[in-house]
Amino acid sequence: MSAAIRHAVAEDAEIIQRIETEADALLIASLGAPAWPPTDDGLERLSGGGFVLILEDGGTPVGFVHVMDADGHAHLEQLSVSPSSGRQGYGRRLVEAALDEARERGYTRVSLRTFAEVPWNAPFYASCGFLESIPETPFQRGLVDAEASSGLDRYGRRVQMTVEL
């Protein structure tokens, strides 16, 4: 496997947005969702707090992970792998790299929100060591409210998951 992980730079904004759009299309089809929130702008994702890591295969970006600093805690905001590069362990490599980076930055745990029953969502994160948890911080509770407002919960149960570092 010729895959390598690096920190994203501003020039990656367009490819990050494209990868997320492609990955979202797979999720949307799986959920049968007629309406879906728009993909985040890649440049906005890069300019926010936290970090974005890119996984390249043979020099071509095929996936990314975005971890935010929220209320002084690390929050895995987005993990996307291009469907054409799926099922090769890239998502797991990105999660492991994100946890390593979060640990190096002094975080003691990482949270995320995801669909409970989608196989490449909660069951995948559980296999990476994440456990279901209760939203404790204002940011985490705000995510629950934002998901309800956008109607994401109509497509399946949403859960928060956390891994201790």
CYANA upper distance limits for C-alpha pairs under 8 A (distance plus 0.5 A):
  1 MET  CA     57 ASP  CA      8.19
  2 SER  CA     57 ASP  CA      6.12
  2 SER  CA     58 GLY  CA      6.07
  3 ALA  CA     55 LEU  CA      7.08
  3 ALA  CA     56 GLU  CA      5.85
  3 ALA  CA     57 ASP  CA      4.71
  3 ALA  CA     58 GLY  CA      6.81
  3 ALA  CA     59 GLY  CA      8.34
  4 ALA  CA     55 LEU  CA      6.12
  4 ALA  CA     56 GLU  CA      5.80
  4 ALA  CA     57 ASP  CA      7.05
  5 ILE  CA     53 LEU  CA      7.04
  5 ILE  CA     54 ILE  CA      6.02
  5 ILE  CA     55 LEU  CA      4.90
  5 ILE  CA     56 GLU  CA      6.78
  5 ILE  CA     94 LEU  CA      8.05
  5 ILE  CA     97 ALA  CA      8.27
  6 ARG  CA     53 LEU  CA      6.07
  6 ARG  CA     54 ILE  CA      5.93
  6 ARG  CA     55 LEU  CA      7.12
  7 HIS  CA     51 PHE  CA      7.99
  7 HIS  CA     52 VAL  CA      6.53
  7 HIS  CA     53 LEU  CA      5.02
  7 HIS  CA     54 ILE  CA      6.56
  8 ALA  CA     12 ASP  CA      6.62
  8 ALA  CA     46 LEU  CA      7.98
  8 ALA  CA     51 PHE  CA      8.45
  8 ALA  CA     52 VAL  CA      6.01
  8 ALA  CA     53 LEU  CA      5.86
  8 ALA  CA     54 ILE  CA      6.14
  9 VAL  CA     13 ALA  CA      7.97
  9 VAL  CA     46 LEU  CA      7.84
 10 ALA  CA     43 LEU  CA      7.01
 10 ALA  CA     46 LEU  CA      7.26
 12 ASP  CA     16 ILE  CA      6.53
 12 ASP  CA     42 GLY  CA      8.14
 13 ALA  CA     17 GLN  CA      6.83
 13 ALA  CA     41 ASP  CA      8.07
 13 ALA  CA     42 GLY  CA      4.65
 13 ALA  CA     43 LEU  CA      5.36
 13 ALA  CA     45 ARG  CA      8.43
 13 ALA  CA     46 LEU  CA      7.53
 14 GLU  CA     18 ARG  CA      6.74
 14 GLU  CA     42 GLY  CA      6.39
 14 GLU  CA     43 LEU  CA      8.09
 15 ILE  CA     19 ILE  CA      6.56
 15 ILE  CA     42 GLY  CA      8.19
 15 ILE  CA     61 PRO  CA      7.82
 16 ILE  CA     20 GLU  CA      6.71
 16 ILE  CA     42 GLY  CA      6.06
 16 ILE  CA     63 GLY  CA      8.15
 16 ILE  CA     64 PHE  CA      7.41
 17 GLN  CA     21 THR  CA      6.61
 17 GLN  CA     39 THR  CA      7.30
 17 GLN  CA     40 ASP  CA      7.30
 17 GLN  CA     41 ASP  CA      6.63
 17 GLN  CA     42 GLY  CA      5.36
 18 ARG  CA     22 GLU  CA      6.69
 19 ILE  CA     23 ALA  CA      6.64
 19 ILE  CA     62 VAL  CA      7.40
 19 ILE  CA     63 GLY  CA      7.00
 19 ILE  CA     64 PHE  CA      8.44
 19 ILE  CA     80 SER  CA      6.96
 19 ILE  CA     81 VAL  CA      6.87
 19 ILE  CA     82 SER  CA      5.74
 20 GLU  CA     24 ASP  CA      6.40
 20 GLU  CA     39 THR  CA      7.22
 20 GLU  CA     80 SER  CA      5.94
 20 GLU  CA     81 VAL  CA      7.84
 20 GLU  CA     82 SER  CA      7.95
 21 THR  CA     25 ALA  CA      6.70
 21 THR  CA     39 THR  CA      6.54
 22 GLU  CA     26 LEU  CA      7.32
 22 GLU  CA     82 SER  CA      6.46
 22 GLU  CA     83 PRO  CA      7.22
 23 ALA  CA     27 LEU  CA      7.11
 23 ALA  CA     80 SER  CA      6.34
 23 ALA  CA     81 VAL  CA      6.64
 23 ALA  CA     82 SER  CA      6.09
 23 ALA  CA     83 PRO  CA      6.42
 24 ASP  CA     28 ILE  CA      6.42
 24 ASP  CA     39 THR  CA      8.45
 25 ALA  CA     29 ALA  CA      6.59
 26 LEU  CA     30 SER  CA      6.69
 26 LEU  CA     83 PRO  CA      7.72
 27 LEU  CA     31 LEU  CA      6.65
 28 ILE  CA     32 GLY  CA      6.36
 28 ILE  CA     33 ALA  CA      5.69
 28 ILE  CA     34 PRO  CA      8.24
 28 ILE  CA     36 TRP  CA      7.84
 29 ALA  CA     33 ALA  CA      7.14
 31 LEU  CA    155 TYR  CA      6.59
 31 LEU  CA    156 GLY  CA      8.48
 32 GLY  CA    155 TYR  CA      8.37
 33 ALA  CA    155 TYR  CA      7.35
 37 PRO  CA    150 SER  CA      7.86
 40 ASP  CA     44 GLU  CA      7.83
 40 ASP  CA     45 ARG  CA      7.30
 41 ASP  CA     45 ARG  CA      6.75
 42 GLY  CA     46 LEU  CA      6.77
 43 LEU  CA     47 SER  CA      6.62
 44 GLU  CA     48 GLY  CA      6.69
 45 ARG  CA     52 VAL  CA      8.47
 45 ARG  CA     66 HIS  CA      8.15
 46 LEU  CA     51 PHE  CA      7.81
 46 LEU  CA     52 VAL  CA      7.10
 48 GLY  CA     68 MET  CA      8.05
 49 GLY  CA     68 MET  CA      6.11
 49 GLY  CA     69 ASP  CA      6.28
 50 GLY  CA     66 HIS  CA      8.00
 50 GLY  CA     67 VAL  CA      6.00
 50 GLY  CA     68 MET  CA      4.67
 50 GLY  CA     69 ASP  CA      5.54
 50 GLY  CA     74 ALA  CA      8.30
 51 PHE  CA     66 HIS  CA      6.36
 51 PHE  CA     67 VAL  CA      5.95
 51 PHE  CA     68 MET  CA      7.02
 52 VAL  CA     64 PHE  CA      7.30
 52 VAL  CA     65 VAL  CA      6.11
 52 VAL  CA     66 HIS  CA      4.87
 52 VAL  CA     67 VAL  CA      6.90
 53 LEU  CA     64 PHE  CA      5.95
 53 LEU  CA     65 VAL  CA      5.88
 53 LEU  CA     66 HIS  CA      7.11
 53 LEU  CA     94 LEU  CA      7.89
 53 LEU  CA     97 ALA  CA      8.47
 53 LEU  CA     98 ALA  CA      7.82
 54 ILE  CA     61 PRO  CA      6.98
 54 ILE  CA     62 VAL  CA      8.16
 54 ILE  CA     63 GLY  CA      6.35
 54 ILE  CA     64 PHE  CA      4.87
 54 ILE  CA     65 VAL  CA      7.26
 54 ILE  CA     94 LEU  CA      8.35
 55 LEU  CA     61 PRO  CA      6.21
 55 LEU  CA     62 VAL  CA      6.47
 55 LEU  CA     63 GLY  CA      5.64
 55 LEU  CA     64 PHE  CA      6.38
 55 LEU  CA     90 TYR  CA      7.85
 55 LEU  CA     94 LEU  CA      7.44
 56 GLU  CA     60 THR  CA      5.41
 56 GLU  CA     61 PRO  CA      4.60
 56 GLU  CA     62 VAL  CA      6.13
 56 GLU  CA     63 GLY  CA      7.63
 57 ASP  CA     61 PRO  CA      6.91
 57 ASP  CA     62 VAL  CA      7.11
 62 VAL  CA     81 VAL  CA      6.29
 62 VAL  CA     82 SER  CA      5.94
 62 VAL  CA     85 SER  CA      6.96
 63 GLY  CA     79 LEU  CA      8.07
 63 GLY  CA     80 SER  CA      5.92
 63 GLY  CA     81 VAL  CA      4.49
 63 GLY  CA     82 SER  CA      6.51
 63 GLY  CA     90 TYR  CA      7.73
 63 GLY  CA     91 GLY  CA      7.92
 63 GLY  CA     94 LEU  CA      8.35
 64 PHE  CA     78 GLN  CA      8.39
 64 PHE  CA     79 LEU  CA      6.38
 64 PHE  CA     80 SER  CA      6.04
 64 PHE  CA     81 VAL  CA      7.03
 64 PHE  CA     94 LEU  CA      7.31
 65 VAL  CA     76 LEU  CA      7.94
 65 VAL  CA     77 GLU  CA      8.25
 65 VAL  CA     78 GLN  CA      6.10
 65 VAL  CA     79 LEU  CA      4.89
 65 VAL  CA     80 SER  CA      7.02
 65 VAL  CA     94 LEU  CA      6.67
 65 VAL  CA     95 VAL  CA      7.64
 65 VAL  CA     98 ALA  CA      7.49
 66 HIS  CA     76 LEU  CA      6.55
 66 HIS  CA     77 GLU  CA      6.06
 66 HIS  CA     78 GLN  CA      5.63
 66 HIS  CA     79 LEU  CA      7.01
 67 VAL  CA     74 ALA  CA      6.82
 67 VAL  CA     75 HIS  CA      5.88
 67 VAL  CA     76 LEU  CA      4.83
 67 VAL  CA     77 GLU  CA      6.00
 67 VAL  CA     78 GLN  CA      7.67
 67 VAL  CA     98 ALA  CA      7.63
 68 MET  CA     74 ALA  CA      6.20
 68 MET  CA     75 HIS  CA      5.63
 68 MET  CA     76 LEU  CA      6.87
 68 MET  CA     77 GLU  CA      6.84
 69 ASP  CA     73 HIS  CA      6.03
 69 ASP  CA     74 ALA  CA      5.42
 69 ASP  CA     75 HIS  CA      6.83
 70 ALA  CA     74 ALA  CA      6.73
 70 ALA  CA     75 HIS  CA      7.01
 70 ALA  CA    139 PHE  CA      6.85
 71 ASP  CA    137 THR  CA      7.49
 71 ASP  CA    138 PRO  CA      8.04
 71 ASP  CA    139 PHE  CA      6.96
 73 HIS  CA    107 TYR  CA      7.05
 73 HIS  CA    109 ARG  CA      7.72
 73 HIS  CA    110 VAL  CA      7.46
 73 HIS  CA    111 SER  CA      8.50
 74 ALA  CA    102 ALA  CA      7.27
 74 ALA  CA    107 TYR  CA      6.90
 74 ALA  CA    109 ARG  CA      7.15
 74 ALA  CA    110 VAL  CA      5.34
 74 ALA  CA    111 SER  CA      6.99
 75 HIS  CA    110 VAL  CA      5.82
 75 HIS  CA    111 SER  CA      5.22
 75 HIS  CA    112 LEU  CA      6.05
 76 LEU  CA    110 VAL  CA      7.09
 76 LEU  CA    111 SER  CA      6.53
 76 LEU  CA    112 LEU  CA      5.51
 77 GLU  CA    112 LEU  CA      6.87
 77 GLU  CA    113 ARG  CA      8.27
 79 LEU  CA     91 GLY  CA      7.65
 79 LEU  CA     94 LEU  CA      8.27
 79 LEU  CA     95 VAL  CA      8.29
 80 SER  CA     91 GLY  CA      7.84
 81 VAL  CA     85 SER  CA      7.18
 81 VAL  CA     86 GLY  CA      6.83
 81 VAL  CA     90 TYR  CA      7.65
 81 VAL  CA     91 GLY  CA      6.92
 82 SER  CA     86 GLY  CA      6.87
 85 SER  CA     90 TYR  CA      8.35
 86 GLY  CA     90 TYR  CA      7.67
 86 GLY  CA     91 GLY  CA      8.42
 89 GLY  CA     93 ARG  CA      6.75
 90 TYR  CA     94 LEU  CA      6.64
 91 GLY  CA     95 VAL  CA      6.72
 92 ARG  CA     96 GLU  CA      6.62
 92 ARG  CA    128 CYS  CA      7.74
 93 ARG  CA     97 ALA  CA      6.60
 94 LEU  CA     98 ALA  CA      6.54
 95 VAL  CA     99 LEU  CA      6.67
 95 VAL  CA    128 CYS  CA      8.14
 96 GLU  CA    100 ASP  CA      6.70
 96 GLU  CA    128 CYS  CA      8.37
 97 ALA  CA    101 GLU  CA      6.63
 98 ALA  CA    102 ALA  CA      6.54
 99 LEU  CA    103 ARG  CA      6.58
 99 LEU  CA    110 VAL  CA      7.86
 99 LEU  CA    165 LEU  CA      7.81
100 ASP  CA    104 GLU  CA      6.70
101 GLU  CA    105 ARG  CA      6.72
102 ALA  CA    106 GLY  CA      7.01
102 ALA  CA    107 TYR  CA      5.97
102 ALA  CA    108 THR  CA      8.40
102 ALA  CA    109 ARG  CA      8.50
102 ALA  CA    110 VAL  CA      8.10
103 ARG  CA    107 TYR  CA      5.71
103 ARG  CA    108 THR  CA      6.99
103 ARG  CA    109 ARG  CA      8.45
103 ARG  CA    165 LEU  CA      6.88
107 TYR  CA    165 LEU  CA      7.93
108 THR  CA    164 GLU  CA      6.55
108 THR  CA    165 LEU  CA      5.47
109 ARG  CA    162 THR  CA      7.22
109 ARG  CA    163 VAL  CA      5.98
109 ARG  CA    164 GLU  CA      4.79
109 ARG  CA    165 LEU  CA      5.52
110 VAL  CA    162 THR  CA      6.01
110 VAL  CA    163 VAL  CA      5.95
110 VAL  CA    164 GLU  CA      7.20
110 VAL  CA    165 LEU  CA      7.99
111 SER  CA    160 GLN  CA      7.41
111 SER  CA    161 MET  CA      6.05
111 SER  CA    162 THR  CA      4.67
111 SER  CA    163 VAL  CA      7.05
112 LEU  CA    160 GLN  CA      6.13
112 LEU  CA    161 MET  CA      5.89
112 LEU  CA    162 THR  CA      6.95
113 ARG  CA    158 ARG  CA      7.31
113 ARG  CA    159 VAL  CA      6.06
113 ARG  CA    160 GLN  CA      4.87
113 ARG  CA    161 MET  CA      6.72
114 THR  CA    121 ASN  CA      6.47
114 THR  CA    122 ALA  CA      6.61
114 THR  CA    158 ARG  CA      6.00
114 THR  CA    159 VAL  CA      6.06
114 THR  CA    160 GLN  CA      7.03
114 THR  CA    161 MET  CA      8.26
115 PHE  CA    121 ASN  CA      6.32
115 PHE  CA    122 ALA  CA      6.51
115 PHE  CA    156 GLY  CA      6.88
115 PHE  CA    157 ARG  CA      6.31
115 PHE  CA    158 ARG  CA      5.06
115 PHE  CA    159 VAL  CA      6.71
116 ALA  CA    121 ASN  CA      7.26
116 ALA  CA    122 ALA  CA      5.43
116 ALA  CA    123 PRO  CA      7.78
116 ALA  CA    156 GLY  CA      7.77
116 ALA  CA    157 ARG  CA      6.08
116 ALA  CA    158 ARG  CA      6.14
116 ALA  CA    159 VAL  CA      6.39
117 GLU  CA    121 ASN  CA      7.77
117 GLU  CA    122 ALA  CA      7.09
117 GLU  CA    123 PRO  CA      7.75
117 GLU  CA    156 GLY  CA      7.78
117 GLU  CA    157 ARG  CA      7.76
118 VAL  CA    122 ALA  CA      7.14
118 VAL  CA    123 PRO  CA      7.81
119 PRO  CA    123 PRO  CA      5.94
119 PRO  CA    124 PHE  CA      6.84
120 TRP  CA    124 PHE  CA      5.55
120 TRP  CA    125 TYR  CA      8.27
121 ASN  CA    125 TYR  CA      6.72
122 ALA  CA    126 ALA  CA      6.50
122 ALA  CA    159 VAL  CA      8.30
122 ALA  CA    161 MET  CA      8.31
123 PRO  CA    127 SER  CA      6.88
124 PHE  CA    128 CYS  CA      7.15
125 TYR  CA    129 GLY  CA      7.10
125 TYR  CA    130 PHE  CA      5.98
125 TYR  CA    161 MET  CA      8.43
126 ALA  CA    130 PHE  CA      5.14
126 ALA  CA    131 LEU  CA      6.44
129 GLY  CA    163 VAL  CA      6.45
130 PHE  CA    161 MET  CA      6.09
130 PHE  CA    162 THR  CA      5.51
130 PHE  CA    163 VAL  CA      4.90
130 PHE  CA    164 GLU  CA      8.38
131 LEU  CA    161 MET  CA      5.55
131 LEU  CA    162 THR  CA      5.93
131 LEU  CA    163 VAL  CA      6.83
132 GLU  CA    159 VAL  CA      7.14
132 GLU  CA    160 GLN  CA      6.19
132 GLU  CA    161 MET  CA      4.71
132 GLU  CA    162 THR  CA      6.90
133 SER  CA    159 VAL  CA      8.22
133 SER  CA    160 GLN  CA      6.03
133 SER  CA    161 MET  CA      5.66
133 SER  CA    162 THR  CA      6.56
134 ILE  CA    160 GLN  CA      7.06
134 ILE  CA    161 MET  CA      8.48
135 PRO  CA    140 GLN  CA      5.60
135 PRO  CA    141 ARG  CA      6.02
135 PRO  CA    160 GLN  CA      7.17
136 GLU  CA    140 GLN  CA      6.86
136 GLU  CA    141 ARG  CA      7.30
137 THR  CA    141 ARG  CA      6.73
138 PRO  CA    142 GLY  CA      6.44
139 PHE  CA    143 LEU  CA      6.84
140 GLN  CA    144 VAL  CA      7.15
141 ARG  CA    145 ASP  CA      6.99
142 GLY  CA    146 ALA  CA      6.57
143 LEU  CA    147 GLU  CA      6.53
144 VAL  CA    148 ALA  CA      6.80
145 ASP  CA    149 SER  CA      6.60
146 ALA  CA    150 SER  CA      6.64
147 GLU  CA    151 GLY  CA      6.63
147 GLU  CA    152 LEU  CA      5.85
147 GLU  CA    153 ASP  CA      7.17
148 ALA  CA    152 LEU  CA      6.68
148 ALA  CA    153 ASP  CA      6.51
151 GLY  CA    155 TYR  CA      8.40
152 LEU  CA    156 GLY  CA      7.97
152 LEU  CA    158 ARG  CA      8.43
153 ASP  CA    157 ARG  CA      6.27
153 ASP  CA    158 ARG  CA      6.62
